[in-house]
Amino acid sequence: MKKIIFWLPPAGWMGVIFYLSGRTGARLKDMFPFWNDLNWGHFIAYFILAALFYYALAKTTSLKNIPLTTVCLCLLYGITDEYHQSLVPSRHMEFSDLLNDMAGAALAAFLISYIIKIKRTRK
């Protein structure tokens, strides 16, 4: 039961992504007027999701390859997110969005594992 606590942040963030995916492009531009290119939104959203997945996996599993598992979980959610987007008027599935999702997730997984490696070598 204690382990579920670590999965609440990624689940909550997935809810945020789901909510944002349900908005039209015009509505998103109103919500984020400082971003001319919403592709950064995909990158940042999945960077955060990957960090949350990584932490949850590290705290609740004994997996050997947490970075890869993290990116795979983000990929699976990204696919479902793109499908969800396709159901919203004026939105559609875009492979480039999924690539931005994966770039953010991969960078987060790499940075976290790199930082952990540096910390371990300094001890």
C-alpha positions as CSV (number, residue, x, y, z in Angstrom):
1,M,0.0,0.0,0.0
2,K,2.9,2.3,0.8
3,K,4.3,2.0,-2.7
4,I,1.2,3.4,-4.3
5,I,2.2,6.9,-3.0
6,F,5.1,7.0,-5.4
7,W,2.7,6.3,-8.4
8,L,0.3,9.1,-7.5
9,P,2.5,11.9,-9.0
10,P,2.9,10.3,-12.4
11,A,-0.8,9.4,-12.4
12,G,-1.7,13.0,-11.6
13,W,0.6,14.3,-14.3
14,M,-0.9,11.9,-16.8
15,G,-4.3,13.5,-15.8
16,V,-2.9,16.9,-16.6
17,I,-1.6,15.7,-20.0
18,F,-5.0,14.1,-20.7
19,Y,-6.8,17.4,-19.8
20,L,-4.5,19.4,-22.1
21,S,-4.9,16.9,-24.9
22,G,-8.6,17.4,-24.7
23,R,-8.3,21.2,-25.5
24,T,-8.5,22.6,-29.0
25,G,-5.4,24.2,-30.5
26,A,-6.9,27.6,-30.1
27,R,-7.7,27.0,-26.4
28,L,-4.2,25.8,-25.8
29,K,-2.8,28.9,-27.4
30,D,-5.0,31.0,-25.0
31,M,-3.7,29.0,-22.1
32,F,-0.1,29.2,-23.1
33,P,0.3,32.5,-25.0
34,F,4.0,32.7,-24.4
35,W,4.6,29.5,-26.5
36,N,4.4,30.1,-30.3
37,D,5.3,26.5,-30.9
38,L,3.3,24.0,-28.8
39,N,5.9,21.3,-29.7
40,W,7.8,22.5,-26.6
41,G,4.8,21.6,-24.6
42,H,5.0,18.0,-25.6
43,F,8.7,17.9,-24.8
44,I,8.3,19.5,-21.4
45,A,5.2,17.5,-20.5
46,Y,7.0,14.2,-21.2
47,F,10.2,15.3,-19.6
48,I,8.3,15.8,-16.4
49,L,6.3,12.5,-16.9
50,A,9.6,10.6,-17.4
51,A,11.1,12.1,-14.2
52,L,8.0,11.1,-12.2
53,F,8.0,7.6,-13.7
54,Y,11.7,7.2,-13.1
55,Y,11.3,8.1,-9.4
56,A,8.3,5.8,-9.0
57,L,10.1,2.9,-10.6
58,A,13.2,3.5,-8.6
59,K,11.2,3.5,-5.4
60,T,8.9,0.6,-6.1
61,T,10.7,-1.9,-8.3
62,S,14.0,-3.7,-8.6
63,L,14.2,-3.3,-12.4
64,K,17.7,-3.3,-13.9
65,N,17.0,-0.9,-16.7
66,I,14.8,1.9,-15.2
67,P,15.7,4.5,-17.9
68,L,14.5,2.2,-20.8
69,T,11.4,1.2,-18.8
70,T,10.7,4.9,-18.2
71,V,10.9,5.8,-21.9
72,C,8.8,2.8,-22.8
73,L,6.1,3.8,-20.4
74,C,6.2,7.3,-21.8
75,L,5.9,6.0,-25.3
76,L,2.9,3.9,-24.4
77,Y,1.2,6.9,-22.8
78,G,2.2,9.1,-25.7
79,I,0.5,6.8,-28.2
80,T,-2.7,6.8,-26.2
81,D,-2.4,10.6,-25.8
82,E,-2.1,11.0,-29.6
83,Y,-5.1,8.9,-30.1
84,H,-7.1,10.9,-27.5
85,Q,-6.0,14.1,-29.3
86,S,-7.4,12.7,-32.6
87,L,-10.9,12.7,-31.0
88,V,-10.8,16.4,-30.3
89,P,-12.1,18.8,-32.9
90,S,-9.3,20.6,-34.8
91,R,-6.7,18.2,-33.4
92,H,-5.2,15.1,-34.9
93,M,-2.5,12.5,-34.4
94,E,0.9,13.7,-35.3
95,F,4.0,11.5,-35.4
96,S,6.1,14.7,-34.7
97,D,4.3,15.1,-31.4
98,L,5.2,11.6,-30.4
99,L,8.8,12.3,-31.4
100,N,8.8,15.4,-29.2
101,D,7.3,13.3,-26.3
102,M,10.0,10.7,-26.7
103,A,12.8,13.4,-26.9
104,G,11.6,14.9,-23.6
105,A,11.3,11.5,-21.9
106,A,14.6,10.2,-23.2
107,L,16.5,13.4,-22.1
108,A,14.9,13.2,-18.6
109,A,15.8,9.5,-18.2
110,F,19.3,10.1,-19.4
111,L,19.9,13.1,-17.2
112,I,18.6,11.3,-14.1
113,S,20.6,8.2,-14.7
114,Y,23.7,10.3,-15.4
115,I,23.2,12.3,-12.2
116,I,22.8,9.1,-10.2
117,K,25.9,7.7,-11.7
118,I,27.9,10.8,-10.9
119,K,26.7,10.7,-7.3
120,R,27.6,7.0,-6.9
121,T,31.1,7.6,-8.2
122,R,31.7,10.5,-5.8
123,K,30.9,8.4,-2.7
